[in-house]
Amino acid sequence: MNQLKVASYCTTFLKPEMLHIYRQITSLRRTQTFVMTKKVEHLRRFPFDDIERIPRPHRNLLRHGWMKFVERRPPLIYRGEYQMLVSILGRRGADMMHIYFGHTGVHLLPFIRQWNKPCLVSFHGADVAIKEVENYVGKLRVLFDSVAVVLARSQSLADRLIKFGCAREKIRINRTGIPLHEFSMVPREFPTDGRWQVMQACRLIEKKGVGSAIRAFAIFAREFPKAEFIIAGKGPLQPELQGLAQKLGVAEKVHFCGFLSQPDLRDLYRRTHIFIHPSETPPDENQEGVPNSIL
C-alpha cells in the first residue's frame, strides 16, 4: 500500500521561531510530505529537500482589477493563486493538505471548499485572534465546517476554538514532539555565592510576559544582588524592556543576548539555575499555544 502523500502548506518556510513546525514536518514517518510555500527563509537552519515554491502568478491588471473591485472575488482568486495550488497539488499527487495556522486557512478558504480532497488546519496560538481580518471569527466558523480535522497545540487552545464554534469531535490535540536525546539531565545545586543565573527564551512580544519576568527578577535581586537574568530572543519590545530594567535598577544584571542557535541555547539551559516564562494573554487576545521554549 502506498504511503499517504501530504502537502504541508506554510506561507513562509520558516521563520526563526518556527522550530516546532520544522520538527513536526521532519518527524513524519507513516506519510510522505512535501512543503508548499510562498517564501523560503533560513534554509540553513531548517534544511528540507522537498520544497515547492508557489510562484507569483503573472498579473493581468485589467482582469485583476475587474475581479477585485467589480466581482468582489477573494484575494486567492483575483491574485491567481488558486490555479497555482491546483497545478502543484495535481502534479505531486497529494492526497491531503495540512495548512499551518488558522489565518492561512481563512485565506485559502475558496480553495479548501472546492478541492476534492481533504484538508486539515492546525492552530498554534496567535492565529486564534487576528484583529486585522474583518469578521475573523465568522470566517473561522466557515473554515471549521470546511476542513476534515482541526489541530490545536494545547487543550486551552482547543477550548478557545470550541468557544468560537468548532465542533468538539473535529478537534485533535497535536502535541509537539521533543528530541529528548538533545537534552541531557544536568544536576543543579544552590549557588553558595548567590550568583543565581536566571533565564528566559522567547520572542520579545507582549504575550511572553518578559516585563513581568523582569519585575520579578528585580525583587529577587534585592535578596540576591549577584544574580543575573539572561534573556535569549529578539522582538519589538526590546527597547521598552531595556528601559524597564533601567528603571528598576537592574539594567547591569539583565542581559539581552538575541536569538541563539540551538546548541548555544541548550548550553544556556545547562548552565542556568532557573527558567522563567510567565505567559500572559494581552488585550488583543494573542494567547500562547504551548511556549516552544518550555518544550
Secondary structure, DSSP 4 states (H G I P E B T S, - for coil): -PPEEEEEE-SEE--TT-HHHHHHHHT--SEEEEEEESEE--TTTS--S-EEE-PPPPP-HHHHHIIIIIS---HHHHTTHHHHHHHHHHHHT-SEEEEESHHHHHHTHHHHHH-SS-EEEEE-SGGG--TTSTTHHHHHHHHHHHSSEEEESSHHHHHHHHHHT--GGGEEE-PPP--GGG---------TT---EEEEES-SSGGGTHHHHHHHHHHHHHH-TT-EEEEE---TTHHHHHHHHHHTT-TTTEEE-----HHHHHHHHHH-SEE-------TT----SS-TTT-
